[in-house]
Amino acid sequence: MTEKPQVDFEDVVKQSGMPVTADALRARFNNIVAEEGIITNTSRMSPFWRLITAIVTTPVLWLKDVMVNTVLANMFVATASGQLLRLLAWAVNVTAKPASAAQGVIRFYKSDVAAVVTVKAGTQIQTARVNGVVYELTTPEDFTIPAGEASALIPVRAVASGGAYNLAPGYYAILPVAVAGISHAVNEEDWLTSPGADEESDDELRERCRNQFNLVGNYHTDAVYRSMIAGVAGLSIDRIFFEHDAPRGPGTANAFLLLDTGVTSEPFIAAVNDYITTKGHHGHGDDMQCFAMPETLHDLAVTVYVKNLANLTSDERSTLKTGVENLIRCAFRENADYDVGKTWPYTRFSFSMLGREIHQAFAQVDSLAFSLPDIISELNVARLKSLTVSVENA
């Protein structure tokens, strides 16, 4: 995507000849008064003249601010925001996507394989604290695991909307209220059937608006498929990557989908492919298939050095270790609780940048050592195969 243009609308107004500061307005007003010759008491010490000047200049400054920050800025998709951006989007047949709650399946394990166990609606499954936040799923309805089955995948739904609930496998593993007959529960690979999403941001909506102008041709171009996939899947346009070159022969192409948090699961991919192929939303003769973004798996060991480590309590050490680990996992797209740079296709993942972000988030950290050099990705995204964080005295 091309970079959004930066326009100084105040300078545009100024270049048109309109005064845009209080001093410039007063000077212009004084010139008009002098030319008319009606008022002679224009001393700066005169209360009358200060009142008249304020009455004239203040509304003009209000109007200038409205023109610059509201009228001009909201005339263009590149700079509009909020409701006025949504009005411009409506003009090109695009509607902002609302927030949605994650849905999926959690595997519940029975204590006794021979027993019949019913997991009641409203059963809670939580994560440990991730940057101070506990994420929670609930079962929407009763589910019975029959005798002879050791476990079952039970449908769940996030208690709130947002992409932060699309956590990687293993995060949801705590039953805050014991369930009779259940020993434990955990989210596995491919647990997501419908990823959660935040309300579409202004920047994401802008990109979809721009993409609309590429849809007017007679053929299903990248823009057409990008629009369909982003609308159905709740993905933003810049997280859809195409592979051309006829991977399955002439007329074929692939689209690889990337979630900001968690792993793009097979049930989710199947739903998108079903929409594009079996429901007829594809070009004549096209063979377009969607896949999860290919992954490269990495074993990462991180040593965190702290001066006077003995001065930290065991709880403080544990909190620091857990916090650093969760931040690193966020960078590798396992959670969304830190504002850090993430792994992307076709980029270099910088461990020096990651180290700087850890220093900013945790003041106790004096130095860091990473076991890996920078990761250079092609049409794939870097993920963690294993992560080991140790805290040592500097």
N, C-alpha and C positions, 0 to 999 in steps of 0.2 A: 504494500500500500504506500502511496506517495505521502510525503509529509504534509500536514495541514498548513496552508498559507497563514502567515501572521500579518495582520493588517492593523495599522494604527489609525483607527477611524477619527480620533481627535485631530491627528495631523491632516487627514483628508478634509475635515471641516475647516481647519485653519487655512489650508491652501486655497480653499474656495473663497476666502476673504472674511469669514466670520471670526470675530474676536472670541477666544476661548478661555481667557483668564480674566480675573477681576480687574487687574491693572489695565489690560488692553481694552476692556469694556469701558472703564472710566475715562480713558484717554479718548476713545471714539465718541463717547457721550459729551465730553467737554468740547470736542471739536464741533459737534453739532450745535451745542448751545452757543458757542462763540460765533458760528456762522449765522445763526438766527438772531442773535443780539437781543433776546427778550429778557433774559435773566442776567443781572449784573453782579449779584451777591454770590459769587462762586468761591469764596474763601474756604479752605479746608477746615478752618476753625468755626465755620458757620454751622450750627445744628440744623438749620433749614436745608442747607445744601447737602449735608451728609445724609439727611433723611431722603431727599429727592434722589440722590445718587444710589442709595441702597434700594429704593423702590424700583429704580430702573434696572440696575445691574443684577440683582438677585434672581428675579424671574428668568432673565436671559441665561444665567448660569444653570438654573434648573432645566431649562429647555435644552441647553447644550448637552447636559449629562444624559437626558432622556434620548436625545437624537443619537449620541455617540454610543451609549451603553445598551440601549434598548432597541431603537428603531433601526439604525444601520446594522448593528451586530446581528439582529434577528431577521434580516432580509436574506441572508445567505446560509446555506446548509453548513458551510465550513465553520461559521462562527455562531450560529443560532444555538440556543439551549432551552431545556425545559419544555414547557407547553408549546412555545412558538416553533421549536424544532419539530415537535410532533405534528404541528400543523403543516409545515413544509413537507414532512414525510408523507402525510395523508395525500398530498397533491401528486405523489408518484406511487400511490397505492401501497404504501408501507405503513404498518402499524407497530408501534413499540411493543416488544415482547414483555409480558408481565413476569414477575418472579414466580418460581414453581418449587415445589418440595420434592426432594429425592425419594424415589421408590425403589425397592429391591427385595432381596430375600436374605434372611439370616439363617444359618444352620444351628438348630437347637439339638443338643445331645441329651439323651435320656440316661437316668441313673440306672435303670433296670430295663434291659432290652425286652423282657417279656411283658412289661406293663403297658397299659393303654394310658397315654398322657395327653391331657388337653391344655394347650397354651391359650389362655384367655385373651380376649380383645383388650387392648390397652396395656399389654405387657411391655415394660420398658427395657431397652438395651442401650447402654451408654458407653462413652469413651472415658479414658482417664483425662485429666485436664490437659488441654493443649493451649499453651499461652493463656492460661487462666479460664478457658472456656470448656465446658462439658457438652458434647454433642449427644443427642438422644434420638432414638428411633422408637416407634411403637408398632405393635401389631394391630391392624385395623379390625380384625374379626377373630373369633375363636378358630383354633386349628387343632385337630386331633391327630396325634401320631399313633398309629395302630401298633398292636403287639407284634413283636418280631422285627421291628425296624429300630435300629440304634439311634437314628437321627432323622431329621427332615428339614428341608428348606421352607421356611415360613415367611410369607409376605410381610413387609414392614414399610413404614412411611416415616419420613423425618417430621419432627414436631413443629418445624418452622421452615420457611422457604429459604433458598439460597444455595449457591454452589459449594459453600464451605462444608456441607454435609456429605459431599461426594468423596469420602475418605478412602484411602487405600485399604486393601485387605488387612485384617488383624486389628484395626482400630476399635471397632465395636465389639467389645468382649466382656462388658460388665453388666450383670443383672443386679440393679440396685435393690430390687425386691425379689427375694427367692421365689422360684416357681416350683411348685410341688412336682417331683418326678424328673426335673431337669437338672443336670449337673453343671452345664455351662453352655454358652452360645458364642458364636463368632461370625463375622462377615468374611467370606472367602473370595477367591478370584471370581470375576464375573458376577458379583453380587448385585450390581446396579442394573435395574431394568429400565429406569427412566431417571436420568441425572437431574439433580436440583439445579436451579439457575437463579441468579440475582436478577432484579429488574434490569432490562437492557439499558446500558449507559448511553450518554449522549454520543460519545465517540463511536460506539458500536453501531448505533442507529445511523450516524452519518455515513459510515461505510456501506451499510445496506442501501441507503438512499442513492449513493453514488453508483452502486452496483446495478440499480434498476435501469440506468441509462444504457446498460449493455444488453438488455433483454429484448430489444425490439427487432432483432434479426429473425430469420426464418428457421434457424438451426439451434439446437441445444448446445450452446457454448459453455465454457467454464462458468460464466456469470449466471447462466440459467440454473445449472446444477448447484452452484454455490448458494444462490437464493433459496432454492428448494430445501437443501440440506440445513441451512441456517434457520429456516423457518420451522422445520419439523423437529430438528434435534435440539434446539436451544443452544446452538453453538454460535459464536461470533464468526464473521466471515474470515478474519485473519487466522483462524484455527482450522481451516479446511485447506488441505494441500493436494494438488492433482499430480498424477503420474500419467503422462501421455505415452507416445511411442508404442501404442498397440500391445499392451502386456499380454493379452490373450488373442492376438490376431487383429486384423484390420477392423476399425470401428469400435475398438475397446479402449477403455480408460479406467483408472482407479482414482478414488478420492480417499485420502487418509485423514481421519478425524482426531483432534487433540482436545482433551479436557484440561482445564486449568488445574483441577484438583482430582486426585484419584486416577483410576484406570478406566479407559473406554471399554466397557464390557461387551461380550458377544451378544447378549440379548438386546442391548441398545443398538448395536450395529445392525442386527437382524431386522429391527423395527424400521430403521432408516432405509435399508435395502428393500424391504417390503413396500414401503411407500413409493420408492423410485421405480421399481420394476413391476411387481405384480399389480399395483394400483394404477399403472399406466402413466406415471409422470416421467416419461423419458422420450427422447426423440426417436423417430422411426429408424429402425436398424441399429440404434445405439446399444452398446453393452457397457453400462456404467455400473461399477460396484464400489461400495464403501467398505473400508477396513479401519481397524484401529491403527493409530500411528505406530509403525515398527519401533521397537525399543532396543537399546543397548543397555546391558546390565553391568553394574560396576560395584566392586568391593571397595569400600572406602573406610579408612581408619583415620580418625582425627584426634590429635593430642592437644588438649587445652592446658596452657601453662598459666598459673596464677601465683603471684608473689604472696609470700606469707600464707600459704594454703592452710597452715595449722590454725590460723585465726578464724577460719570458716567452720561453722558447726556442720555436723553431718547432714542436717536438713538443707543447709545452704549449699553444700556441695552437690547433694542430690538434685536440688532445684536447678542449679547451674548446668549440671550434666544433662538433665532432661530438657531444659530450655534450648541448649545448643543443639541437641539431637533433633528436637522438633523443628527448629529453624532450618537445619540442613535438609530435613525431610520435606519441608515446605519448598525449598529451592528445587528439589527433585519431584515436585508436584504430588506429594502424598497428603498434604493438608494445605489450607489457605489462611493460616493465622498470622503470618508475618509478611511485611512489605519488603520482599527481597526479589532479586533477579532470579528468574527460573530457567530451567533448561528448555531449549527451543530447537526445532529442526533448522538445519543450515546455519548454525551459529557456533561460536566458541563459548563454552561455559567456563568462566574465569573463577578460579579458586582464590585469587587475590581479591577479587571483588566480593566473593562470599566471605572471606576473612574480614574485610572492612565492615561488612554488614553485621557480622557477629560481634565485632568490637563495639559498634554503635549500639547494639541491643543489650550487651552485657558488659557493664563497666569493669567488672572484676577481672576480665580476661586480659592478660598481658601479652600473650603470644599464642600462635596457632601453628600446628604442623599438619599438613595434609599428605596422605600417602599417594595421591594421584596428581599427575600434571593436568593442565587444562584439558577438557573434553571437547573435541571437535566433532560436531554432528553433521550428517548429510540429511537424507530424507528419513530421519529417525529422531527419537527423543531419548535422552539419557535418563535412566532410572537406577535406583539403588538395588543391588542384589543383596548386599549386607552393609551395615553401618555400625562401626564401633567407635564410641567416644570415651576417652579417658581424660581425667583431670589430674594434673601433676603439679608439683611445686616448681616455680620458675627458677 
